[in-house]
Amino acid sequence: MRNATSAPKTSHYDYIIVGGGTAGCPLAATLSQNSNVLLLERGGAPYGNPNITDLAAFGRALSDLSPTSPSQRFISEDGVISARGRVLGGGSCLNAGFYTRAETNYVSGVGWDGRLVNESYKWVEKVVAFEPPVQEWQSAVRDGLLESGIVPDNGFTYDHLYGTKVGGTIFDRDGLRHTAADLLQYANPNGITVLLHATVHKVMFRTKGKSRPLAYGVIFRDALRAKHKAYLKRGAKNEIIVSAGALGSPQVLMLSGLGPADHLKTHNITVVLDQPMVGQGMSDNPMNAVFIPSPAPVEVSLIQVVGITHFGSYIEAASGENFAGGSPRDFGMFSPKIGQLSRVPPKQRTQEAIDKAVETMSTMDPSAFRGGFILEKIMGPLSTGHLELRNRNPNDNPSVTFNYFKEPEDLRRCVEGIRTIERIIESKAFSKFRYDYIPVKTLLNMTLNSPVNLLPKHVNASVSLEQFCKDTVMTIWHYHGGCQVGKVVDQDYKVLGVDALRVIDGSTFNYSPGTNPQATVMMLGRYMGVRILSERLAVDERES
């Protein structure tokens, strides 16, 4: 891998992949076995950055708002603060590490080949997946889930099974993160070029003499803003594949002239194909959490245990006195430093509100941070929104609306999830890790008013659980859609209406797979790489 400043002005490849993220890395590694691949990543490398690699430093990358940060913050029009990857390895360099497969009916429902799916998961797991060391607090959550009726106990497994289980993690026993970028070790070094700090501005199309627009190259700029062009070599099977994520992929298509014609014209973009579904179907699984201060010390842990319910909510948990690294006064993956601010409703989460929360946090007694969060995330979701360009700069975030809880069923699932969390907190199994004189309703109020104080002076009248869900909604970074199968791409991820262009990543999902999607996004990169190579081989054999 090298910096794009060293790239030639023009170059030619069999495959050009836009985005070296969770899907792009395994896809490039696979395609390089039998062809010549260019992988373009707008960020840098994850290696040598402890803010990415160290479990103890979780949250530092997400709270880094500098232009060179591996994380790029964005705020949805709903007011929820989120982040997207800007680094080789994508979101797998920033997330809480949980690794779990999609449910079998998800695999069959989208029409994937079950055997190749399993082989592809195993290919990923050999490099990046581990069994976590489950300690006392996480064990109490697990036993509380079982006591609350989320049964059976499925032990440790990568599989998606109803009941309670311990899932995998991309953090090894030494607390070091393994990301999608590590899957590039499978690549054929003679068949791959990885360029860093290479921002793609558009895909180029030929239309003259063609019945359909034909993708034939990309324009990208390096860190010094110098322009480069990469072209496809001649050959019917050569393709450009966009794997820039749920925000980046629809953005790249629109910047290239594929999207709603009126919207593109507003930004003076030449329309290659009027495709009104690009940017539609944007979803983000809402997350709501309850903080439980603990009288006993707790281990530092990210997501390890999950309860998979029949009512459509997933229950997970994270703990620790200092699980964001650096400061002992922090709430880790629920910290206002990374934009997780449940104390005010979404539309009121201004930078001033964040600064005030961070300042308040710095003055609190360290014991107030001893404890953990139990969260629920709803499956699906059913509620959807849309994405639009703000401008023609590919480095800027597009505008995105998720419409959290627009569908009543999503809200019902959240309420059931919070009720389950209440039962876990009140369970015998969890009793060691809660103050018995603080009722659950008070914990909900403390969460509403967090950063929390251990001893609330008075109890506010408790809001309804429906209102709690709406007011405290956060993201768990599982947003998806914008280039969905059946609307923007076909079952083979080929973009409808044009030739030599595919989209392969989470933007193609109609629903988020499993409890946490990263395993399936990595699997999809490998899976489609194998499929594309086998198609290529069949054509080569016919021609010879």
Disulfide bonds with the S-S distance in Angstrom:
Cys414-Cys469 2.04
